[in-house]
Amino acid sequence: MKPLTLREIADSCKGTLYGDPAIKITSIVTDSRQAGEGSLFAAIKGERADGHDFIAQVKKQGASCVLCESAPDEDIPYILTPSTLVALKGIAKYYRSLFTIPFVGITGSVGKTSTKELIYSVLKEKYITHKTQGNFNNELGVPLTLFALEEDAQAAVIEMGISDFSEMTRLSEMVCPDISVITNIGCCHLENLIDRDGVLKAKTEMFKYLREDGAIILCGDDDKLATIEEYRGIKPIFYGIDTGREYYAENIAEDNLKGTFCTLCHKDTRIDVKIPAPGRHMVLNALAAMAVGETLGLSPDEIKRGVESFQNVGSRNRIIDNGEYIVIDDCYNANPTSVKAGLDTLSRLSGRTVAVLGDMKELGTDEIILHREVGAYAKEKGIDVLVACGPLAKSLAEGYGDKAVYFETVEKCSEKIRSIVRQGDTVLVKASHSMHFEKITDALK
């Protein structure tokens, strides 16, 4: 990161500094193991551990300062603040203000990480581009993502995830996006957001700190996003497959699980690409990347190279071929919209299809109905075998019908799954991250 003095840091978070204000900080960390020379260690009180308990350790490791909520016993420079997390957000807002490069903020109920990776893949063809790593997309992850910006960065792609109202406002205040991208409005975090209208309201809080000359890029295939006509005089740029939007796709053809062919279109521009990931939903992600790329001055050749060099991360549509059957490892997270998209992809494949589905969390009072609907959708799409696992997933099995296979626990499913799968099958594995379905994927390997 760009070096900051302790005076700058203390002023940006309205903290009280005890130490030399001229000391320079070259990294800000919350993990004590990463603390060292030139670092500021932010002591956060978490559910499992209190960062204040590690101040002695980070001093031994050479940390230059600590950000804390109570005066440390150790003789080390420190900045005192009522809330370390709130202070980090203030510092992050200030640090972001030191950059004049374009910032792309991305949110949505489904596909925000894949879209982020595709936009990054496109922008890196022209710019030194910084992006969100892993799942650092919340009120702690976004500050850490911003602190990782290096001085030579020429563009930044920041993923923003929320579960309640006002969170996006706080994230947007830090990021101040030049371009706001929203992929869709689905059924997620309904225990707080109530319904899709609530999700729309919460996601579009991103616009509150959009730059005055910024751009809004939205999926026009989403019925909720399609209702947005303008925001503070900014008219959205829409992309879509089925709705005749400004950015659209033609000649879509899936090459089983090897990738998806299409022509990305905007005005007189036609870009033939092979997206190295399966599913029509990836075409939408590529259109978003094209729209961002053109907005930031990339050529058709640069956009094509970027889309075709895309690499997804983690357990998101990761294809595992063990020689007997193919596993689509998509167990990073799940909600009704994303599971249905996965079932759409699975249904278009040849051979016997198996969906191993688990609980979808944070769906609120309609969680049973929504699980049952997804089970019925799997039956409607012709999925040959549904394996449901978890307390809520019992409703998935009920929605599918009598031939569904149900397990109460991940352990039991992992033990029995290989006896259900046959040679030549294609198996989709998907559930909310807290279900730990990676255990099932490991058993299938």
Secondary structure, DSSP 8 states (H G I E B T S, - for coil): ---EEHHHHHHHHT-EEES-TT-EESEEESSGGG--BTEEEE--B-SS-BGGGGHHHHHHTTBSEEEESS--SSSS-EEE-S-HHHHHHHHHHHHHHT--S-EEEEE-SSSHHHHHHHHHHHHTTTS-EEE--TT--STTHHHHHHHT--TT--EEEEE---SSTTHHHHHHHHH--SEEEE----S-SHHHH-SHHHHHHHHGGGGGG--TT-EEEEETTSTTGGG---BTTB--EEE-SSS--SEEEEEEEE-TTS-EEEEEEETTEEEEEEESS-STHHHHHHHHHHHHHHHTT--HHHHHHHHHT----SSSSEEEE-SS-EEEE--S---HHHHHHHHHHHHTSSS-EEEEEE---S-GGGHHHHHHHHHHHHHHTT-SEEEEESTTHHHHHHHH-TT-EEESSHHHHHHHHHHH--TT-EEEEE--GGG-THHHHHHH-
